[in-house]
């Protein structure tokens, strides 16, 4: 982490603590925070103290008439939580200082009493906001990597371990200076609109995925090494409905890698076609035609020259097929850096006129985060 980031973290931490030290000039006004996490449950500066994040979330008003601001102080808060009420804001004291973490994973749902959700934080209400903190899933992926199969170089399912899920009911979710860390399936944008501004997202396999509309504005997208493997994964796995114009959009981002990751071992992504139950059987949703675009992004040399890979899905009757990148909506524009490859049938480029539509406002249907 840079010295500049450390300095900003210190300055904000001081500001957050000062905001809780309410003086006479603020005594009659609303406190800066409605709730503060404190392991002893102590109130601070007009903010009610809660020993856990789950308890603080339970105190949020059901109607969400105004933002309910929760201060997440520096420290590690090991919890799995659901945000079910509107306009909840989580404010940390620094991206690396305030950490919300859990370690559930997909195969864990098969055990007796296993969880319905695997994400550390699941959001199913509109107006969620997070700033200056980390949301992580620290499941031991390297110790549980699935074996490779003929149709997937990263193996079969079971090791997915999501940090953040934006589920049905989520909309206008905003993140600034937030780190989302994991390995496989780190960030699940399942529904609604979301904006990630100057954030950090790390993982290896399909670590930004889903059907929602998400913009990543000046973020660092960090590829993690799968120990002992020759191929390390895929960044994006969009599952966008064919009637939805935009899916996962990366604007002016930096695609970086772990220091030990070899060149040409990470793909920009692959199109996901999730399996659903229909009246005539269970198979891949034919309306899922993934959309993703990397616009003016800097790419290190870990990106494979062909850019995108196909992804398997289930046909009616149980047979398996591959959804090719050319049959989805996967694009680039003005990529630069050592990983920026040449335009090809698979690595399709937007025209300048097409790229003009890739703004936060257009992608998110007029919403820009405020």
DAMOMO-V832233 format. One record per pair of residues at least 6 apart in sequence whose C-alpha atoms are under 7 Angstrom apart, sorted by the first residue. I is the first residue (numbers start at 0). J is the second residue. Records with the same first field share a line. If there is no record, write none. Layout:
# DAMOMO-V832233
I=J / J
This chain:
# DAMOMO-V832233
8=92 / 93
11=92
12=92 / 93
15=92
18=31
19=31 / 43 / 44
20=44
21=44
30=45 / 46
32=46 / 68 / 69 / 70
33=46 / 47 / 67 / 68 / 69
34=46 / 47 / 48 / 55 / 68 / 69 / 70
35=46 / 47 / 48 / 49 / 69 / 70 / 71
36=48 / 49 / 50 / 51 / 52 / 70 / 71 / 72
37=48 / 49 / 50
38=50
39=50
40=48 / 49 / 50
41=48
42=48
49=55
53=80
56=82
59=67 / 84
61=84
62=85
63=84 / 85 / 86
65=86
66=86 / 87 / 88
67=86 / 87 / 88
68=87 / 88 / 89
69=88 / 89 / 90
70=89 / 90 / 91
71=89 / 90 / 91 / 92 / 97
72=91 / 92 / 97
73=92 / 96 / 97
74=96 / 97 / 98
75=97 / 98 / 99
76=98 / 99 / 100
77=99 / 100 / 101
78=99 / 100 / 101 / 119
79=101 / 119 / 120
80=119 / 120 / 121
81=120 / 121 / 122
82=121 / 122 / 123 / 124
83=122 / 123 / 124
84=124
85=124 / 125 / 126 / 127
86=125 / 126 / 127
87=126 / 127 / 128
88=127 / 128 / 129
89=128 / 129 / 130
90=129 / 130 / 131
91=97 / 130 / 131 / 132
92=131 / 132
93=131 / 132
94=131 / 132 / 133 / 176 / 177 / 178
95=132 / 133
96=132
97=132 / 133
98=132 / 133 / 134
99=133 / 134 / 135
100=119 / 134 / 135 / 136 / 137
101=119 / 135 / 136 / 137
102=136 / 137 / 138
103=117 / 138 / 160
104=117 / 138 / 158 / 159 / 160
105=117 / 157 / 158 / 159 / 160
106=157 / 158
107=113
108=114 / 115
117=160 / 161
118=160 / 161 / 162 / 163 / 164
119=135 / 136 / 161 / 162 / 163
120=162 / 163 / 164
121=163 / 164 / 165 / 166
122=164 / 165 / 166 / 169
123=165 / 166 / 167 / 168 / 169
124=168 / 169 / 170
125=168 / 169 / 170 / 171 / 172
126=170 / 171 / 172
127=172 / 173
128=172 / 173 / 174
129=173 / 174 / 175
130=174 / 175 / 176 / 177
131=175 / 176 / 177
132=177 / 178
133=177 / 178 / 179
134=162 / 163 / 178 / 179 / 180
135=162 / 179 / 180 / 181
136=160 / 161 / 162 / 180 / 181
137=181
138=160
140=158 / 182
141=225 / 226
143=158
144=158
145=154 / 155 / 158
146=154 / 155
147=153 / 154 / 155
148=154 / 155
150=311
153=232
158=183
159=183 / 184
160=181 / 183 / 184 / 185
161=181 / 184 / 185 / 186 / 187
162=179 / 180 / 181 / 185 / 186
163=185 / 186 / 187
164=186 / 187 / 188 / 189
165=187 / 188 / 189 / 190
166=189 / 190
167=189 / 190
169=190 / 191
170=191 / 192 / 193
171=191 / 192 / 193
172=192 / 193 / 194
173=193 / 194 / 195 / 368
174=194 / 195 / 196
175=195 / 196 / 197 / 198
176=196 / 197 / 198
177=198 / 199
178=198 / 199 / 200
179=185 / 199 / 200 / 201
180=200 / 201 / 202
181=201 / 202
182=201 / 202 / 203 / 204 / 206
183=202 / 203 / 204 / 205 / 206
184=204 / 205 / 206 / 207 / 208
185=202 / 206 / 207
186=206 / 207 / 208
187=207 / 208 / 209
188=208 / 209 / 210 / 211
189=209 / 210 / 211
190=210 / 211
191=211 / 212
192=211 / 212 / 213 / 363
193=212 / 213 / 214
194=213 / 214 / 215 / 368
195=214 / 215 / 216
196=215 / 216 / 217 / 218
197=216 / 217 / 218
198=218 / 219
199=218 / 219 / 220
200=219 / 220 / 221
201=220 / 221 / 222 / 223
202=221 / 222 / 223
203=222 / 223 / 224 / 231 / 232 / 233 / 234
204=232 / 233 / 234
205=233 / 234 / 235 / 236
206=234 / 235
207=234 / 235 / 236
208=235 / 236 / 237
209=236 / 237 / 238
210=237 / 238 / 239 / 240 / 246
211=239 / 246
212=245 / 246 / 247 / 363
213=246 / 247 / 248
214=247 / 248 / 249 / 359
215=248 / 249 / 250
216=249 / 250 / 251 / 252
217=250 / 251 / 252
218=252 / 253
219=252 / 253 / 254 / 255
220=253 / 254 / 255
221=254 / 255 / 256
222=255 / 256 / 257
223=256 / 257
224=231 / 257 / 259 / 260
225=231
230=264 / 265
231=264 / 265
232=265 / 266
233=265 / 266 / 267 / 268 / 269
234=266 / 267 / 268
235=267 / 268 / 269
236=268 / 269 / 270 / 271
237=246 / 247 / 270 / 271 / 289 / 290 / 291
238=270 / 271 / 272 / 287 / 288 / 289
239=246 / 287 / 288 / 289 / 290
240=286 / 287 / 288 / 289
241=286 / 287 / 288
245=290 / 362
246=290 / 291
247=290 / 291 / 292
248=291 / 292 / 293
249=292 / 293 / 294
250=293 / 294 / 295 / 296
251=294 / 295 / 296
252=296 / 297
253=296 / 297 / 298
254=297 / 298 / 299
255=298 / 299
256=301
260=301
261=301
262=300 / 301
263=300 / 301 / 302 / 303 / 304
264=301 / 302 / 303
265=301 / 302 / 303
266=302 / 303 / 306 / 307 / 308
267=302 / 306 / 307
268=307 / 308
269=307 / 308 / 309 / 310 / 324
270=289 / 309 / 310 / 322 / 324 / 327
271=289 / 310
272=283 / 284 / 287 / 312
273=283 / 284
274=281 / 282 / 283 / 284 / 313
275=281 / 282 / 283 / 284
276=282
280=315
281=315
282=313 / 314 / 315
283=312 / 313 / 314
288=327 / 328
289=327 / 328
290=327 / 328 / 329
291=328 / 329 / 330
292=329 / 330 / 331
293=330 / 331 / 332
294=331 / 332 / 333 / 334
295=332 / 333 / 334
296=334 / 335
297=334 / 335 / 336
298=335 / 336 / 337 / 338 / 339
299=336 / 337 / 338
300=337 / 338
301=338
302=338
304=340
305=345 / 346
306=346
307=324 / 345 / 346
308=324
309=321 / 322 / 323 / 324
310=321 / 322 / 323
311=319 / 320 / 321 / 322
312=319 / 320 / 321
313=319 / 320
314=320
324=345
325=345
330=346 / 347 / 348 / 349
331=347 / 348 / 349
332=348 / 349 / 354
342=348
359=367
360=366 / 367
